[in-house]
């Protein structure tokens, strides 16, 4: 959520952000400012009438003591009128504040000046490409064929038990999932993150706090009877861990990591991009979250990016870093990188991490603040997060890039201690 004072001071900048992100109409900003003007006018009038009411109340006692009953009665009648007018104004202020709050929730974050302006993923910038794509002297298979041949993932029975996008992992597949979990968490811990085991369901306030509501309702599953949402990412519970709290400045920066299953409807996803592990409704992920001093947030963004990239480096997976354009970066972000791994069997790039700086956008919604010193007024922190990493496409790339002609899959050196083998054997 943006600061209403900042919107009031520079509405053109906010309108440009709405237009650049394709997030509604710039007229929304004009409507917000109209309601804000109405709200402030009503507050001023309310305060004036409350002051008049207080003045009259003291006058009534004085007039009665002086025996001026007629004047005292006139003041009493004025007090009665003021009471009704104040009640009406209080209701007007309440309604205007609710309207303003709803509109503020619909206005996206303002992109950082370094973000390229664009409308679609075609306008994203390739910031770097790291590693060499694998070469094969045989026809490489996509991971869903490899998984079937190895007997390590069962997509059909997952669809039978739940639906498409809910696979079973079997044998080496399940062990590979567990190996990735421990590998990612250990790397995060070694890089200074505090590990957290977070709730898998959140309430509406938490979903609103990180920006899933009201922007991404169609992507989330819901448990309406209890008012819970199965988390689409561990970003939601981990960031909300400190919701409504005021931190001492010396506690910053805070770095949390957490493994969770995640659930997403992925409404509107069709075609070859949903084959196999490319797009699931339930998947596993390790999330990295930073809560920092505002002056440090863009240094933290680059550090967070390096933390996520280090896992890809260790797994010897070729990847590229994208700087996302305004129209493809999301509602809540001020700046965002995507990391995509190369999948040798499909010959395409697969996203495995998004690394984002939200500046104070989430912190204003969640009211996570800090005191620069013990006597200072609380200020909003900046929040950042990134996947470190999402499992399915990493697993897909590991299988595809490391497949061998004999049907086995080699395991990168860094992952071997976690999996307990140098390669996944072919089935007899």
N, C-alpha and C positions, 0 to 999 in steps of 0.2 A: 504494500500500500504506500502511495506517495504522500508526502506532507502537504496538507491543504495550503499552508502558507507559501510553499514553493510553487504550487500550481497557480495560486493567486498572483504571485510576483512574476511568473514567466509562463503564461498559458500557451504561448506559441510553441515553446519547447515541448510541452506535454502533448499538444496536438500533433506535432511532428512525430513524436514517439508512437502515438496511436496509429497514425497513418503508416509509419514505417513498419510497424509490427503487424499491420492488418488486423488490429484488434478492435473492431467496432468503428464508429464514426467520430471524427474530431468534434462534432456537435455535442457529444457527451460532455466534453470539457466545459462548453458554454452553459449547458444545463446545470452542471455541478456548481459553477460560479454563480449562477442565478439563485440556486437554492442556498448557497453559502451567504450571499448578500441578504437574502430573506431571513436566514437564521441569525445573522449578526444584528440586523435591524431589530428583530424581535427581542433579542437578548438585551440590546440597549434600552428599548422601550420597557421591557420587564424590569430592568434594574432601576430605571427612573421611577416607575410606579412603586416599586418596593421601598425605595428611599422616601418617596412621598408618604407612603403608608406608615413608615417608621416615624416620620416627622409629625404626622397627624396624631398618632397614638400618644406621643409625649404632650402634644398640645391639648388633647382632651382632658388629661388629668389636671393640667394647669388651669384650663377654663372652668372646670368643675370646682377647683379650690377657690377660684375667684368669684364663684357664684354665677357665672355666665352660662346658664343652662341652655339658652337658645343657640349660642355659638357652638357649645359642646355637642348638642344634638345634630347640628349641621355637619360637624366633623365626623360624627359617628355614621351618618348617612353616606358621607363621602367614602369612609372606610369600607362600608358595605359594597359600594360600587367598585372601588379599587380591588376588593377581594375577588369579585367576579372577573374583572378585567385581567388581573394577575393569573387567575386560573386558566383563562383562555390563552393568554400569552405563553404560559408554561406548556400548554398542550401544543401550541404552534411551534415552540422551540423543539419540543420532543419529536414532533413529526418531521420537522426540517432536519434535525440531526440524524434520524433514521434514514431519510431519503439521501442525505449526504453520505452516510456510511455505505449504503448500498451502491451508490454511484462510484465512490472511491474504490470499492472492491472490483469494479468493472474496468478500471483504468490501468493499463499495463505499466511495467517499470520502464524507465527511460534508458535507452541503450547508451553505453559508454562511447565517447567520441571515436575510439579505435575500432568500433564494430562496423564492418562493411554494410552499406545499405543495399538491400536486395529483397526479392519477394519469395523466392523458392530455394530449394536445396541446390539448384544449379548456380546460385549466386554466392554460395559459401566459398571461402578461400582455403586452398590447401596450404597450410602453414609450414608443413614439413612432412617428409616421407622417410621412414626409418626402417632399415633392414632390407634384406634381399628376398624377393619372392622365390618360392621353391620351384625348381625345375624337375620335370619327370621324364624318364625314358619309357614310360608306359602311360596308358590312359587313366588319369586319376579319377577317383569316384567322389561324388558328393557325400557328405557325412551321413545322410540318412541311409544310403546304400551300405556304407562301411558299418554303421551301427547295426544294421540288420544282419550283415554277414558275420560280425563279431558277436552278435547276441547280447549287446550291452544296452540297447534302448528299444523299448517297445511302444511305438506310437499308436498302433491299432488297438491294443488292449487299454491304453490310456483313454482313447476316444470312447471305447465301450464302457469303461467304468465311470468316466466323468464327461468327456467331450474332447473335441479337437483342441490341441494346445496344452494337454495335461499328460505328458508322457510318463511311463515307468522307466526307471534306470535300474539295470540288472547287473549283478556281478561286477566286472571291471568298470562298468558305467557308473554304478553307485559308488564304487571305491574312488573313481576319478572325481566325482562330485565332492566327496569328503576330502580328498587330497587338495583340491582347489580351495575349499573352504579354509583348511588349516594353513595352506600356503599363503593365501591373501591376508588372513588375519595376522599371521606371524610377521609378514612384511610390514604391515601397518603398525603393529606394536613396536617393531624395531625402529620405525621412523617417528616414534614419539606419540602415537595415538593411544588413547585410553579405550580399551575394548568394552563394549556395552552389549548386553542382551536385552533387546527392546520388546515391548508388546507388539503383537502382530495385528491387532485391531486398534483403531483410533476413533475418537469421537468427532463430531462435526466441528468443534472449535479448533481441534488440532489440524484437520484437513483444510480449514479456512486459513489457519495461521501460516501454513507453508505455501498456500496458493493453489492447492488442488481444487478447492471450492472458492468461487463459483465457476472456475475456468474449465475443469476437467471432469465434470460429473460423469460424462459418457464413458470415460476410461476406467472408472472405479466400480468395483462390486460394492454392494450395500447389504447390510443386515438391518432392515427397517424396524423389526420388532424391538431391537435393542438400541438403535441409533448408532451403530458401529459401521466402520468401513474397514475391510481387509486392506492392509497397506499396499499401495502401488510401488513403494520404495521405502527403505528404512530412513530416508531423509525426514519423513513426516514425524515419527515418534522421537527420533534422536534430536531434531531441532526443537521440538516442543518440550523436550526434557526440562528446559530452563524457562518455559513460558511464564510470563508475569513476574520474573525475578529481577532483582537489581544486584549486579555483581561488583565486587571490588576490582578496580583496574588492574591490580597486580595478579589477578587470576587469568587475565588474557595474555596470549591466545589460548583457547581451549580446542583440543583436537580429539574427536571421538570417531571410533569405527565400530561397525556392527554388521554381523551377518544376519540375514532374514530371508525367508521365502517372500516373494512378492506376487501380487495378483493384479492383472490388468485385462480389461475387456478387449482392448485393441480394436475398438469398433471401426469398421470401414477398411480393415486390412484384407487384401485379396491378392491372388496371383502367386507367382513363384517366390515372392519374398516371405511367404508364410510356410514354405516347405520345411519339414524337419524341425530343427532347433532355431530357425531364423526368427520366428516370432511366436512366443508362447503366451498362454494366459496365466500360467504359474511358473515361476522361475526363481532361481537363487541368486543372491547378489551380496557382496560386501560393500557397504557404503562408508564414505569418508566425509566427515562434517567438520568445518572450522567455524569457530565463533571468535571474532577478532575485533581489535580496535579499528575504527573507521580509517585511520591513517595507514593501516597495514594491509587493507583488504586486497589490493591488486598485487602486492608482493606475495600474499597468501595464495592468491589464485595461481600464480606461476609455480609456487611450491607444491600446491595440491596437484597440479597437472603433472609435475615431475614424479610425485608419489605414485600416481596411477600409471604413468608410462613405465616406471621402473619394473612393475610386475610384467608388462609385456616384453621389456628387454630381457628379463630373467627367463621368461618362457621361450625366448628366441622366436617370437612371432613378428613378422613384418607388419608394420602399421603406419597409418598416416594420421596427422593431426589437422583437423579442420577448424578454422575460425568461422563461427556461424554468423550468417548475415541477419539483419534485423527481422526479416520476415520468417526466418526459420529457427530462431533462437528460443522462442517460448515467451509466454506472457510475463513471467516473474523475473527473468534474468536481466542483468545489466550487461553481462558479457559471458560468452559460453564457448568452450571448445568441445568438439567431439573427437574421440579416438576410434578409429576403424581398423580392424585387422583384415589382412588379406586371407581369403579362403581359397586354397589352391584347387580344390575339387569343383567349386562353383565358378572360380575365376571372377570374384567380385569382392568388394569391400563390405565388411559387416561391422556395424557400430557395437562397441563393447563398453563405452564409457562416455558420459557427458560431465564436464567439469564447469561449474557455474559460480559466478559471483552475483549475489542478489543485492549487494550493498545493504541499505537499511529497509528494503522492501518487506522482507519477511519479519524482521525485528520489530517493525512498526505494528504489524498485525499481531505478533505474539507478545509484544511488549517485553522483549529481552533488552535490558539496559545495563549500564555500568556507571559508576561514579569516578570521574577522573581523579578526584581526591575526596577525602571524607566529608568535606563541607560543600562540595560542588553539586549542582543540579544534575540528576541522572541524564545520560545521553544514550542513544540507541547504538547497539553493537552493529557490526556487519556480519552476515552469515554467508557461508559458501559450502558447496558440497560437490561430490563427484563419486562415480562408481569406481570401486577399486578391487575387483571388477565385477561385471555381470557374467555369470557362468555360461549360459547356453552357447553363445556365439564364440566365446573363448574355447569351449570344448569342441565346437564344430571345427574351428580353425586348427586346433591341435590334432584332431583326427585327420583332417584333409591334408594339412601340410606335411604331416609326418608319416603318412601311409607308405607302405613298402610293397614291392611287387608280389611278395609271398603272402599278402593279406594281413600282415601284422602292422602295428602302429608303434613307432618309436616314441619314447617319452623323453622330453628335455631333461638335461642333467639336474636342473634346479628342482624339478618336481619328483624325481626318482625316489628321494628319501621319504616323501609323503605317500607315494603310491606303492613303494616296495618292489618295483620292477623296472627294468630298462625298456620293456615294450609290452604292449597288450597282445597276447597270442591269438592267432587265427583259430577259429573253431575247427574241430575234427570233422 
